[in-house]
């Protein structure tokens, strides 16, 4: 009986560790997505400032920098959408869970979760 209890405790600890590891991996992946986007945004801003300066100094009568800015900006927009709206973030599983929690909290305002 005691060994069954110990085995159950070990199994529960392992399950909790696996859940923690999975949550950690998800969080790490999310941070990597965000970092990638912000690096892309920073590069976009820095390079486009340089391109504008080069264009205005070398040939101010013929402006061409906006073509680079527009098309790279479209790519950056798609990157932003994939990071902030993609993979079920817009009306997906995460949104659904937040809405469920909100509704449950409103229905039961005295719950322990709301005490925080």
N, C-alpha and C positions, 0 to 999 in steps of 0.2 A: 504494500500500500504506500509506504513511504517512498519507494523508488518510483512508483507511478506519479506521485506528486512532484518529485524532483524532475522527472522527465517532462512533465507538463510545464513546469516552471522554465526549464531549459528551452523547450519548444517556444513558449511565449516570449522569452527573451530574444531568441533568434528571430522570431517573427517581427518583434519590435525593432530589432536592429536592421532587418531587411527593409522595413517600412522607412526607417530613418535614412538608410543608405539611398533608397529610391527617391525620397524627398530631397536629399542632398544633391543627388545627380540632376534632378529636375531643376532645382534652384541654380546649380552651377551652369547648366545649359542655358537657362534664362539669362543669367548674368553675361555669359559669352555672347548671346544674341544681342543684348543691349550694348555691350562694349563694341561689338562689330559695327553696329549701326552708328554709334556716336563717333567712332573712328572715321567711318565713311563720311559722316556729316562734317567733321572737322577738316578732313582732307578736301572735301568739296568746297568749303568756305575758303580755305587757304589758297588752293590752286586757282579758284575763280577770281580772287582778289589779284593774284599775280597776273592772270590772263587779262583782266580789265586794265591793269596798269600797262602791260606790254602793248595792248591794243591802242590805248589812248596816247602813249608816248610815240609809238612807231607809225601809226596811221589813223589819226583821229577823224579823218574824213570818211573813212570806211569802217564802220563798226561791225565786227564779226564775233566778238566775245559772247554775245547773248545766245548764239547757237549752241556753244558748248554748255553754257549755263542751263539752257532750256532742256537739252537732251540728257545731260547728266542729272539734272534735277528730276526729270521723269524717272530715271533709274533709281534715284534716291527716294522718291516717293513710293515706288514699288517696294523698296527695301523697308521703308518705314511701315508700310501696310503689312508686310509679312511679319515684322517684329511686334507691332502693337495691335494688329487686328487679326493676324493669321492664326492658324492652328487652333481654331475653336475659341479664340478670345472674344470675338464678337458674337454674342448670342450662343456661345458654345458651353462646354461643360463647366468651365470656371464661372462664367456669368450665371449659369443656372444654379450652381451651388450657392453663390452669393445671394441670389434672389430668394432661394429657399430659406437661407439663414435669416435674411431680413424679414420675411413674412413670418417665420416661426418666432422671431424675437418680438415682433409686433403683437402676435397672438398671445405670447406668454411673457409679458414685461417683467415679471418677478423672477425669471430664471437665473440660475447661478452664472451662466455665460454673460449675462448683461451686467453683472455686478462689477466687472472689470473696468 
